[in-house]
Amino acid sequence: MDTINSGIGTTSSDRIDLYESAEQQLLEFVSVISRTKREVATRMEHRLTPGAIPVLGIILKSKGISQSEICDMLLIDKAVLSRMVAKLEELGLVTREVDPEDRRVSQLLPTDLAVTRWREWLSSWRSNLRSSMSSWAEDDLAALTGLLGRLTSDLQRF
């Protein structure tokens, strides 16, 4: 069997082909995710940029979160985040409340408008996703879930 030194050890050419196929599929999946972020941004508020969607998603999931916590989670610059949060506030999607335990810190909270629009989008997205996978066997769905979880866990180590 042919082998190629990939820097990780000796790997068969078949395995290299599988890596390349997986990489291509992941790149195509990233493209789908990018389109989805654009769609969510448009449905949330037509002036919202796709880059703000992960920030808004974190705010929606939290029961109040500081900007520094979001910076740590997303590994983004405080100035960049500050501009995103200002835009989210301007669009009526986020509010700030002073943290009762540390009055120097503001907690970011989603507005009712953000929650409503997010739920509407999520309901539509779920329906489309489930429709796309309706013909999949339960074993395939379980395998997808397990493999995505495993890949996410492995990639978080880097």
DATAWO-V421249 format. One record per residue. N is the residue number from 1. RES is the residue in one letter. SS is DSSP state (H for helix, E for strand, - for the rest). D_CENTER is the distance of its C-alpha to the mean C-alpha in Angstrom with 1 decimal. Layout:
# DATAWO-V421249
n = (N;N)
res = (RES;RES)
ss = (SS;SS)
d_center = (D_CENTER;D_CENTER)
This chain:
# DATAWO-V421249
n = (1;2;3;4;5;6;7;8;9;10;11;12;13;14;15;16;17;18;19;20;21;22;23;24;25;26;27;28;29;30;31;32;33;34;35;36;37;38;39;40;41;42;43;44;45;46;47;48;49;50;51;52;53;54;55;56;57;58;59;60;61;62;63;64;65;66;67;68;69;70;71;72;73;74;75;76;77;78;79;80;81;82;83;84;85;86;87;88;89;90;91;92;93;94;95;96;97;98;99;100;101;102;103;104;105;106;107;108;109;110;111;112;113;114;115;116;117;118;119;120;121;122;123;124;125;126;127;128;129;130;131;132;133;134;135;136;137;138;139;140;141;142;143;144;145;146;147;148;149;150;151;152;153;154;155;156;157;158)
res = (M;D;T;I;N;S;G;I;G;T;T;S;S;D;R;I;D;L;Y;E;S;A;E;Q;Q;L;L;E;F;V;S;V;I;S;R;T;K;R;E;V;A;T;R;M;E;H;R;L;T;P;G;A;I;P;V;L;G;I;I;L;K;S;K;G;I;S;Q;S;E;I;C;D;M;L;L;I;D;K;A;V;L;S;R;M;V;A;K;L;E;E;L;G;L;V;T;R;E;V;D;P;E;D;R;R;V;S;Q;L;L;P;T;D;L;A;V;T;R;W;R;E;W;L;S;S;W;R;S;N;L;R;S;S;M;S;S;W;A;E;D;D;L;A;A;L;T;G;L;L;G;R;L;T;S;D;L;Q;R;F)
ss = (-;-;E;E;E;-;-;-;-;E;E;E;H;H;H;H;H;H;H;H;H;H;H;H;H;H;H;H;H;H;H;H;H;H;H;H;H;H;H;H;H;H;H;H;-;-;-;-;-;H;H;H;H;H;H;H;H;H;H;H;H;-;-;-;E;-;H;H;H;H;H;H;H;H;-;-;-;H;H;H;H;H;H;H;H;H;H;H;H;H;-;-;-;E;E;E;E;E;-;-;-;-;-;-;-;E;E;E;E;E;-;H;H;H;H;H;H;H;H;H;H;H;H;H;H;H;H;H;H;H;H;H;-;-;-;-;-;H;H;H;H;H;H;H;H;H;H;H;H;H;H;H;H;H;H;-;-;-)
d_center = (40.1;38.8;36.7;34.7;34.1;30.4;30.6;29.3;32.5;34.4;32.3;33.7;33.2;31.9;29.1;28.3;28.1;25.7;23.5;23.6;22.9;19.8;18.6;19.4;17.5;14.4;14.9;15.4;12.3;10.3;12.6;11.9;8.1;9.6;12.2;10.0;8.5;12.2;13.4;11.5;12.7;16.1;16.4;15.5;18.0;19.4;19.5;15.9;14.2;10.8;10.2;10.6;7.9;5.5;9.1;10.2;7.8;9.1;12.4;12.5;12.0;14.6;18.2;18.5;17.0;18.5;17.3;18.3;16.1;13.0;14.4;14.9;11.4;9.8;13.2;14.0;17.5;18.9;20.6;17.5;15.7;19.1;19.3;15.9;17.0;20.4;19.2;17.2;20.5;22.6;20.8;21.5;18.0;18.2;21.3;22.6;24.9;26.9;26.3;29.5;29.6;29.1;30.2;29.0;25.3;23.5;21.0;18.4;18.3;17.1;20.0;21.2;20.5;16.7;16.8;19.0;17.1;13.7;15.8;17.5;14.5;13.1;16.6;17.1;13.9;15.0;18.5;17.8;15.8;18.6;21.2;19.9;20.3;23.4;25.7;24.0;26.1;24.8;25.2;22.9;20.1;20.9;20.9;17.5;16.0;18.0;17.2;13.5;13.9;16.4;14.7;11.7;14.5;16.6;14.1;13.5;17.2;17.2)
